[in-house]
Every structure is written in C-alpha cells, then in structure tokens.
C-alpha cells in the first residue's frame, strides 16, 4: 500500500523581481511504497504554479509509467500508472507543447529492444496521441528531448548497436510526429547521456559528448559543432575534461554554462561537480568546482543545471553519492546558488538521515527551485527506492525564514558519524565566520573552531570515545546542531 506524505510550509518571504513581490510556497513530498521501486525522471512547472512529474516504477516488472500532478503547495492533484501494450515502459522527459498539451518521451520494450515511445496528453493525462519509433537494429539506452523554433521535436541520447557499443544520436520529427532526419554518430562512442544546445542564431547545435574516447578524435570529451542537418562543422575538446552527466544552457548570446562531473584522478572518491562558463570560441571564462577531495559530489543524474535569472543559477547534486543508491550510508541532496560569474552565494544540503539521491531539479517562476529524486533507508527498505521531492525558496529554505520548522535542510553537515580520529564540517558560504563547537555530554566545551573555508577538518584523536553534542553558531544564533559519536 502506498503512503503519500506532504509537508507544506507557507513562507511570508518577500523578494523583488521587476519591482513586484511574491509569496513563495515550499513543501516536501514523498511516496512510500514497500512493494515498488520508483524514481522521478523529470518534472515541469505549469503556469498556475502546479507541477507534473514523470516517474518510473522500475519494479515489479513490467516496469511502468507513473505520472503525478502536484499543486503549488505539494498536494497530489492527479495520478495515473500504465505501460505500452503490456511491455516494460517508462517516460524520461516532459516537453510542454502548449498550455494544456504535453509530450512525454521515453521507451518501450519491443522485440527485446527499447524503442522511443511518445505519448501526448493533456494536464489530466488524457491521451491525445501515442507513437513508437523504431531504431532499426539498435536499442535505446538514454534519451532527452527539446523543440526548435519551428516546433519540430529533437530527440537525442544514446543508442546501443547489436554489438552493445553505445553511440550518440539525434532524431528530428515534425510537430505531427513524422520522421524528418536521423543520425547516429558512430565515430563517437559515449558512456552517458549527452547534452544538446541549440545555437542562438538557429543555425545548428552544440553537442556535448562524454564517456569513451572518440575513434576520430583525440578527445575523451568532445563538443561537436553541428549544422541543421546534423553534419559536423568542427570538433573540439571540453575544457578541463569535464565528464559525465553534462547539462548546458545559454547565459547570453556569446556564453553558455556547461556542467558535469570532474574527476581529478583515478580515485573514485575524488569526484566533484564542475561548472564552466564557455564562449562560442570554446574559451574557458570561469570555472567552479563543488565538493571536496574526500567525499563524492555527484551531479544530478538527469538535470543538474537550471535558472530563469542568471544572477540566481541553481546547480544540484548528491553529496556523499553511492552509485547504486541501495547503500547503507547517509547522503544529501546538495544545492548551490551562484551568479553568471560563478560567485557562490549559498549552498544547502537536504537529508542526511538516509540515502538521498538527486535525479534532477527545476528552477521555479517564484525564484525558488524544485528538487526531485529518491530516498532509500537501509534500516527500513530492501532494494526499493521511494520518491522524494522538495520545493525550496530563493534562499534554499523550506518552511520559514529561519528554517526551524524543518530539520531536512542544512547550512552545514558533519561527518563521518560515527567517527574516530577526525571529523569534517562542510558549510555553505552563507555562514562563513560561524563558530563550530563540540561539547561533552555533560556540557563541557572540548573544541571550538571558526568556519572560514567551505570545508574544515578537525583532529579528534585526543577525545575519549563517547557521545558529543556539536553546534554551529552564526550571528549569535544556533543554526545547526547534532550528536556526534566518537568510536
């Protein structure tokens, strides 16, 4: 039996956009079902502030679509579950065609191959059109979708050929879903979903590929400059060898942001989120790396970059990421907010009491952000993930200005816990200068440290084993507190 939980916080927070003020609404939404393994692939915001979520029920088989409609306050307005002709199916992307028409793009299993499945529906999920696109002898591996200025639909992603080699592809169809052109980039094997960016002058695309070394290129990660027929004009390498889970978006007519995973060496724990500002001459103008060299910081697996205002850019990921999600460790959604020069304004962490894995995010019209992904608690769940969605305001808060009504949101995190010879404090720049204190269980202060850097490591060998209380005090207020166990 499914249990749906919504915690809605109404914030009387004023902020100014175009000299107008808005009241922001925040919420948390979860679906807990011990019989279903489920996750969110995509989400969009509608004109009235409500949301549509494309979820997949991966288990039990056959896998199926689960479409959800949430109100502006996070209350469930509608829900439907189905699959295509009894076959394992799923939706990966949502594209809004007009105010009450949506295109859901995904896959369905047919003849032991995944094919592109398109389902057009209204906001109540009533079917308008449905079509399956054959991919010859190939099988769909990953998918994304966008539309051009003529209303044509452009699918792009990864196909696997019969030899199981993954290649990037682009497939263009008309607004009536008639096939127009298709290209598979067989000189460019890839590992992960690429990112496709329409050129500002509509003369073609930039195609960001990651994963495998190209046969005809010296680059592991490549930017393909394409014309409108998908022919390659030029190939260049991605600056700083940014790899995996790329997202891209224009800042202005000359510069775009590219995000992805940055591996500093072969150490699997030395992975962070890379954020680059690149111009159309492929020059690197700005760079920022989110995370540290001790803990994996993983970009949101579907969508990790979004914004309406270039002075408030949202970058999302998973802090302390566990690749398979079914892990007996605690993880956090991480959300960073910055301007177009990549000056970091604040960073927040959400969760930490279980395994929270971010799949994507969407900037919202009120200046906030919707984050979506999965929640897995190894103490109560066995190989089944639950949906977890959180809507935050422009400051990353849920439930109030001081955030005291919600214990999910953190300005800083303390780990490992339990620990032994050291502990690490990671904190957002918004509390730079705060004091970190550790007290023994009887109230005696044993450590005090001013937090200046985003990461602070404290030696704790001298402390006897036992339980301790830690606090972070900023501007004479306790902003974070918790228990730390020394083993």
Secondary structure as GFF3:
##gff-version 3
##sequence-region A 1 487
A	DSSP	beta_strand	3	10	.	.	.	ID=ss1
A	DSSP	beta_strand	16	17	.	.	.	ID=ss2
A	DSSP	beta_strand	20	21	.	.	.	ID=ss3
A	DSSP	beta_strand	25	32	.	.	.	ID=ss4
A	DSSP	beta_strand	37	45	.	.	.	ID=ss5
A	DSSP	beta_strand	51	59	.	.	.	ID=ss6
A	DSSP	beta_strand	64	70	.	.	.	ID=ss7
A	DSSP	beta_strand	76	82	.	.	.	ID=ss8
A	DSSP	beta_strand	89	98	.	.	.	ID=ss9
A	DSSP	beta_strand	101	110	.	.	.	ID=ss10
A	DSSP	beta_strand	113	121	.	.	.	ID=ss11
A	DSSP	beta_strand	127	133	.	.	.	ID=ss12
A	DSSP	beta_strand	139	147	.	.	.	ID=ss13
A	DSSP	beta_strand	153	160	.	.	.	ID=ss14
A	DSSP	beta_strand	166	173	.	.	.	ID=ss15
A	DSSP	beta_strand	179	189	.	.	.	ID=ss16
A	DSSP	beta_strand	195	198	.	.	.	ID=ss17
A	DSSP	beta_strand	204	209	.	.	.	ID=ss18
A	DSSP	beta_strand	222	227	.	.	.	ID=ss19
A	DSSP	beta_strand	232	237	.	.	.	ID=ss20
A	DSSP	three_ten_helix	239	241	.	.	.	ID=ss21
A	DSSP	beta_strand	243	250	.	.	.	ID=ss22
A	DSSP	beta_strand	255	263	.	.	.	ID=ss23
A	DSSP	beta_strand	271	279	.	.	.	ID=ss24
A	DSSP	beta_strand	284	290	.	.	.	ID=ss25
A	DSSP	beta_strand	297	299	.	.	.	ID=ss26
A	DSSP	beta_strand	305	306	.	.	.	ID=ss27
A	DSSP	beta_strand	313	319	.	.	.	ID=ss28
A	DSSP	beta_strand	332	338	.	.	.	ID=ss29
A	DSSP	beta_strand	344	351	.	.	.	ID=ss30
A	DSSP	beta_strand	355	363	.	.	.	ID=ss31
A	DSSP	beta_strand	369	376	.	.	.	ID=ss32
A	DSSP	beta_strand	386	392	.	.	.	ID=ss33
A	DSSP	beta_strand	409	410	.	.	.	ID=ss34
A	DSSP	beta_strand	412	415	.	.	.	ID=ss35
A	DSSP	beta_strand	422	427	.	.	.	ID=ss36
A	DSSP	three_ten_helix	429	431	.	.	.	ID=ss37
A	DSSP	beta_strand	434	440	.	.	.	ID=ss38
A	DSSP	beta_strand	445	451	.	.	.	ID=ss39
A	DSSP	beta_strand	455	459	.	.	.	ID=ss40
A	DSSP	beta_strand	466	474	.	.	.	ID=ss41
A	DSSP	beta_strand	477	486	.	.	.	ID=ss42
###
